Amino acid sequence: MTLNLCVLTPNRIVWDSEVKEIILATNSGLIGVLPNHAPIATAVDIGILRIRLNNQWLTMALMGGFARIGNNEITVLVNEAEKGSDIDRQEAQQTLEIAEANLSKAQGKRQTIEANLALRRARTRVEAINFGTS
């Protein structure tokens, strides 16, 4: 038995196919979804979506949004999504270093919040590349 996973951003369909299982980062922690999962709607955090196709795991960096799960269908609506395999390792690492430097230079509450968000997004992209390569 499989699940139909659809990951959407405002600009495009990032993923639309059957999967065996997912692990989704929500605002209240990670949730695993297998076929016949109870119906839920949840906020999606900045984090990694892990997708299992047969015996292979893929990753996707998600930048916050919402998910609806029910009837073996998962719809994830996010601000941005990027497959781990599509992320340029060198560019992602440089972005992470810049985000870390910007956080250390941030002044005031607004700059600190924005720098923290940029750092979380950059870390998520690097994690999506590095998942399973330890």
C-alpha positions, -999 to 999 in steps of 0.1 A, spaced: 0 0 0 13 35 -8 6 72 -1 1 99 -27 24 128 -18 20 162 -34 44 190 -24 33 224 -37 48 259 -35 31 291 -48 51 288 -80 53 251 -88 46 214 -81 78 201 -65 66 165 -60 35 145 -71 38 107 -69 33 77 -47 56 70 -17 58 43 10 64 66 40 73 102 49 87 119 80 76 155 82 89 183 103 59 201 120 58 229 145 52 204 172 80 179 162 86 152 136 57 130 125 59 97 105 32 89 81 24 55 68 -6 43 48 -39 45 66 -27 73 88 -53 92 108 -65 124 91 -48 155 103 -39 190 93 -7 205 107 17 234 104 49 225 86 81 239 101 113 249 84 130 215 82 135 183 63 109 161 46 121 125 44 105 105 16 108 67 14 104 52 -21 107 14 -17 141 10 1 155 44 -8 151 76 13 151 110 -4 151 144 13 135 178 6 142 211 24 108 227 33 105 263 43 73 263 64 37 260 55 8 235 61 1 198 54 -31 179 51 -31 141 56 -61 118 49 -73 89 28 -37 80 20 -31 114 4 -7 140 17 -8 175 5 20 198 16 17 235 9 49 254 16 66 287 10 95 270 -8 107 234 -12 139 221 -27 149 184 -33 181 176 -15 196 162 -48 190 196 -65 208 217 -39 243 229 -48 266 218 -19 291 246 -22 264 273 -26 244 260 4 276 259 26 285 295 16 249 306 24 251 289 58 284 307 66 270 341 55 238 334 77 260 326 107 280 358 102 249 379 98 234 365 130 266 374 149 263 410 135 226 414 140 215 444 161 181 448 176 152 424 178 140 425 142 175 419 127 181 390 151 148 374 142 154 377 105 190 365 109 178 335 129 152 326 102 178 329 75 201 306 95 174 280 100 167 280 62 204 277 54 209 248 79 179 230 65 193 231 30 227 218 42 209 190 62 189 180 31 222 174 12 239 156 41 211 133 51 223 97 51 259 106 41 275 102 75 
